[in-house]
C-alpha cells in the first residue's frame, strides 16, 4: 500500500449542452480532516453527497474545493424585487431633501438584492441530471486529487526511507563508540580510585563502590541505543507498509528524539556527542517530512 501526502492539487473541466463547469481542489497538511466547499447558489443540495465521496478517499488534510459554472448561452434571466426597489426609492425621496441632482434608476438596480438571477432550471435541462453530471465530475476530481497525493507520497516515502537508513547508520556508529568509551571510563575511574585509596586508608570501600557504580550507570548509553534500534525498525516497517501512518511515524520520531537527547546528555566523549547531535538532526529532518504524510 502506498503512502499518501496531504499536499495535492487537481482540476477537472467538463461541459453539457447548456452549461460547462470547472472543479478545483487543493489540500494541505492538518492534524485532522476538514473540507471547505465553495459552491454556486442553488447547488447546496449536492454538498452532502460530495462530502461523502471525499470522506471515502481521504483520512487527513485541509481541503479547499471550488466549483465554477458558466452557462453556454449568453441569455441570463433576472428577477426584480419590486417591493425592495420601491423601498429604496422612498428612502431616496425621504433623505434627499433639497440636494441637487437626481438618483438614476441604474444606481438603485445595482443594490444587492434588488436584481437577482433566476435559478437555472427550465432552459438548462433537468436539474437532477445536471447535478448528477456535476457530482460525477467531483468523483473524477477526488480521484485525481488522490493520485496527486499518492505521487507526492511516493516521493516522501523515498525520503523517509533514506533518512531512516541514515538514523540506523548513526545508531550503529554510536553503538560502536559507546563500549570503547565505557572501558576508557572504567580505566580512568580505577586509576583515580587507586590514587584516592593510597592517600586515605580510612575511606569506606563500599561507599566508593556505590559511587563508582552510579557514575558508570550514568554514562552507559546501551539502553538508549537499543531503544533507538527498535524505533528505527518500527518506523521502517510503517514506511514500507504504507497506508495512513503519519501519526504513528510522528510518535516514533518523538521517541527517537528523546533517546538521542538522553544519549547526548550521558556522553562523556566528543565523538559520541557529535554522533548524538547528528542523530538529532537526522530525526528532525525526518519529522519535518512526516508532517506531510497522511
N, C-alpha and C positions, 0 to 999 in steps of 0.2 A: 504494500500500500504506500502511496506517495505522501510526502509531506506537503501541506499547503501553506503558502504565505498568506498573511492577512492583507497584503497590499495587492491591488489589482485594478484594472480598468477594462470596460467593454462598451461597445456602441453597436446598436442594431438599427438599421433603417428598413422600412417596408412601406408599401402603398396598397391602396384599394381604389376602386373606380372613383369614389367621391372624396377621398382624403388620403394623405400619407402621414407617417409618424416617425419619430426618432426616439429610441430608448437610449439612455446613457446611465452607466453605473460606475461608481468609484468606491473602493473600500480601503480602509487603513486599519492599523492595529488598535486594539482595545482590550480591556480586561474581560469584558463580556461580549454581548451581541446587541446591536442597535441598528434598526432600519429606519431611515427617513425618506419618505416618498413625496415627491412633488408632482402632483397630477393636475391636469386641466380641470376646470369646473365641469361638473356633470359626470366625472368618472370616479368619484369616491367609492362607488359600489364595487369596483374591482380590487380595491386595496386589500381586503381580507384574503382574496384568492391569491394575489401575487405575493403577499406576505407569507402565506403557507408554502408557496413554491420556493421562496428564498430560504425559509427555515429548514426545509428538507435538504438543502445543499450546503448550508454554512453553519458553523458552530460558534465562531468568534469573529469579531470585527465590527467596525463602524461603517455603515453603508449609506451612501447618498445616491438615490435613484431619481432620475428626472425623465418625464415623458413630455414630448412636444408634438402637437398635432396641427397639421395645416390642411385646410380644405383644398381640394383640387380645383374647384371653381372659384371665381372671384366675387361671387354674389353672396353677401352675408346679411341675413335679415336681422333687424333690430326691433326692440320693443321700447316705446317711450312711456315712462311712468308719468302720466299726465297730472296725477294728484301731486306728486313731488314737484313737478315743473311749476304748477300753479302756486304752490307754497313758496318757491324760490322767487317767483315774480312778485308776490305780495310782500315778501321781505324786502325786495329791492325798492318797491314803492314806499314802504314804511320808513326805511333808513336812508333813502337818497336825499330827502329834504330839498333844499334849494341848490343842490350840487348841479353843475352844468353837465351836459352830455347825457347820453342815454346808454342803457345796458343792452348790448346786442344779444339776440337770441342764441347765437353760436356760443357765447360765453356761458349761458345757462345750460345749454345742451352738453357742454364739456364737463359739468359737475358729475362726479362719480355717482352712479345710481339712477340718474335721470334717463340715460340711454344705455341699454344693455343688449348684448347679442342674444338672439333666441337660441334655446337648446337645439343642438344638432340632432334632429330626429328624422323628420319625414324625408327630406331630399338627400339625406346621406345614407339611405338604405336602412335596413333593420338594425336597431340599436344593439340587440343581443348578438347579432352576427358581427357587428363592429367590435364590440367588447371582447368577443371570443378571439378575433384576429389579434387584437392588442395584447390580450393575455398570452396568446401563443408566441407573440413577439417577445414578451417578457421571459417566457420559458427559455427561448433561444439566447436572450441576453444573460440570464442567470448561468446557463451552461458555458457561455463564452467567458463570463467573469470567473467561473470556476476553473476553466482552462488557464486563464491568465494567472490566477493564484497558484495553480499547480506548477506552471512553468517557473514562476519565481520561487516556489517552494523547492523545486529540484535544485536550483542554484543555492539556496540556503542549506539544503541537505549536504551538498558537497562541501560547503564552507564549514559547517558544523562538524562533519566527519574529519576534515583536516585539522581543525582546532583540537578536537578530542585526541587525535593522534599526537599532536604536539604536547598536550597535557600529560598523556601517558608517557611520552618520552621524558619529560621533565620530572615526572614522578619516579621513573626508573633511575634517573640521574640522582635524585635526592636519596633514593634507596641505596645507591652505590656509595654516596658520600657519607651517609649517616653512620654506618658501623665503623668506618675508619676514624671519624671524628670522636665517636664514643670511646674507642680504645685509647686514643690520644688523651681524652679527658680522664679516663681511669688512670693512666700512667702519671699524668700531671698531679692528680689528687693523691696517688700513693707517694709520690715524691714529696709533696707538701706535707703530708701526714708524718712521713718519716722525719722530716725536719722538726715538726712540732713536738713529736713524741721524744725525740732525742734531747730537746731542750726543757721539757716539762714532764717528768715521770708521774706527776700527780693527776694528769688529765685522765678522765674516765674513758676507757677504750670503747665501752658500749655506746656511750653518748656520741663519740666520734663516728662510730659505725653508722648510727642512725642519721647523723647529719650528712655523711657521705652518700648513703642510700637515697636521701631526699634530693641531694644535688644531682645525682646521676639520673634519677627519675625525671627531674625537671628538664634534663637535656636529651631524653630519649624520645625520638620522633617516630619510632617504628609503628605505633598505633595510628598516627596521623597518615602515614604513608599507606598503610593497609586500607584505611577508610577511603583515601583518595583513589586507590586502585579499584575498590568496589564501586565507587560513584562513577568513575570513568566507564567501567564495564556496563553499568546500568544505563548510562546516558547513550553509549554506543548502540546498545540493543534497541533503545527507543528510536534513535535516528534511523537505524537500519529497518526497523519495523514500520515506521511511518505512521500515518493517521493523525489524530488530534492529540499531539504530545507536548504542545507548547508549555502548558502549566507545569507538567511533571519535569520537563527539562529545566525550567526556571528554578524549581525547588532544588534539583540536583546541583545546579550552579551555585546556589546559596550555600549548600552543604560543602561543596568543594572549596569555595572561597573561605569558609570557616576553618577548614583543615589547613589550608595554605597560610592563613593568618597565624594559627597556632604553631605551625612549623617554623615560621619566621621568628615568632616570639621565643621559641625554645632553642633556636640555633645559637651555637657558640662559635661558628666559623663564618668567615666572609663568603666562602664558596657556597655553603649551604644557604645562607641568607639570600645570596644573589639568585640561586635556583628557586627559592621560595617566592621571590619578587617576580621572577619570570613566570612562575606558575600563576600568580595573582593576575598578571597582565593577560595571559592567555585565557584564563577563566573569565575575565571581564569582557574580552573580545567575544567570547562565546556567548556570554549573557546578552550582549548587545544584539547579536544576530538572532537569538532565540526570541527576543521581544516581538519579532515579526512572524513567528511560526504559530499557526492556528492551534 
